[in-house]
Amino acid sequence: MNEQLAAAMAAEAAAIYAYGILGVHLAAAAQVNEARAAETAHRGRRDYLLGKLDQPEAAPAAYELPFPVTDPATALKLAVHVEDGVAQAWRPVLGVSQGPDREAALAALTDAAVRASRWRRIASITPWTMPYPGKAS
C-alpha cells in the first residue's frame, strides 16, 4: 500500500504547487476563494499522508506544469487537470486499503472529482463530469 500512498502524496504535493501558480491568474473573487479552499484541502490530505507513509519522499521544489498558465482560462484548465490527476492517484489506494484508510481514500477521490466538476463548470468545459472519476481516459 505504500506505493499507492506515495503516488497519492506526489499528486497532493503537485496540486498544492499548481494552486499556488494558478491562483494568481484567477480574476473573480469566487474563483480565488475556490482555489484557496482547494489548496487547503490538498494540504490536509498531504498532512494525512505524511502520517501514513513510513518514509515519505521529499517533494521537489518546483514542478513542470503540463502547459503554460498565463491567464484565467489556462488557470481553470490547470485546475481541472490537477483535480483529475489527484483523483487518478487516489483510485488505486481503494483497492489496497480497508476500513478508515479506504474511507479516507474514497473521500479524497470524491472530493477531487467534485472539485474537477466545479472547475469544468466554471470554465464552461463539457461534459462537467466524468463517468468514472479517477479512471485514466
Secondary structure, 3 states (H helix, E strand, C coil): CHHHHHHHHHHHHHHHHHHHHHHHHCCCHHHHHHHHHHHHHHHHHHHHHHHHCCCCCCCCCCCCCCCCCCCHHHHHHHHHHHHHHHHHHHHHHHHHCCHHHHHHHHHHHHHHHHHHHHHHHHHCCCCCCCCCCCCCC
